[in-house]
Amino acid sequence: MTTLPDLVTDRLRLRQPAETDLEAMLTVFNDPVIAANTISIPHPYTRDDALGALEQFERWRREGVNRVFFIEDRATGALVGSASVEHKDPPGRGELGYVVGRAWRGRGYASEAARAIVRFAFDSLGLRLVTAHAMLHNPASVRVLEKLGMRAVGVIPDACRKDGESFDAHGFEITRDEWARLDAAQEHPA
């Protein structure tokens, strides 16, 4: 059985979720703001929700359809949130997702983690296109995607469904070639 590699950034370690994260998950993900801005995290977020999520993450990893990483602060070892890339049809496409807990917002952790996930999607998974959605009421997520250099593709009607309700969302995407140019420019500024 393959495991997820650790993705290490300046301040973060993105790693495979583990059952030992259960209590930290209850603290980080039991947040009405997170619930309002995601399609898969309810509020309140219960122990059963956390256990179900851990089982789902493992199943997705085994099936190769979605890689969910937990974001850990390297300095403290604290669970900060999660980030993922989900395979989409047609093949070669993936969708980026990320969540950062209330105590760690405003520090650039979402951007740092999302950058690591996009790099992983292109370099390790061989994807050709990474997309992302940000709900219309979530300007902070839009800023993260813009900082990554993702291209806005407009508002996508009914892009997200939660609790039987549809939500429009801002759509973003970046191709492997676009990412390579941006990544090279950041590593070797003119």
C-alpha positions, 0 to 999 in steps of 0.5 A: 500500500502506498503512502502519501509523501511528506511535502515540506515548505518553509513553515509547513509539513503536509503529511498523510492524515492519521488516527492520532489526529482525531482530537486536533481535527475536532478543534480545527474543523469544528468552525462555522466559517470552514463549514460555510466555505466548504462542501464537505465539512459540516458544523458542528463537526463531530467525532463521528464526522472526523472518524468518517473523514479519516476512513474516506481519506484512506479509501480515496488514497487507496483508490487514487482519486483524491490525495488529502494531506494534513497541514502541520506547522513545522515549528509547533507540530500543530495541525493547521488544516488540510489540503488536497488534489482530487482527480477529475474527468477527463483524465489529467485534471485535478481540483485543488482544495484547502482549509486552514483553521481559525487560529492560523488564518492570515499568516499565508499558510493556505497559499503556502500549502496550496502551492505545495499541492499544485507542485505535487499535482504537476510534478508527482501526479503528472496532471496537465490542469489544476482547477479550483473553486472559491465560493462567491462569499469567500474573498480570502480563498480568491486571493489565495488562488490569485497569489498562486497565479491561477487564471480566473475563468469566471463565475461558474453557476451551481459549481458546488452543492452542499446540504441539497443547495447549489452555490455559484463559485469563482472558477480558477485554473492553471496548466502545467506549462503556466505553472512551470513558467510561474515557478521558474520566474519565482525561483529565478526572478529577473 
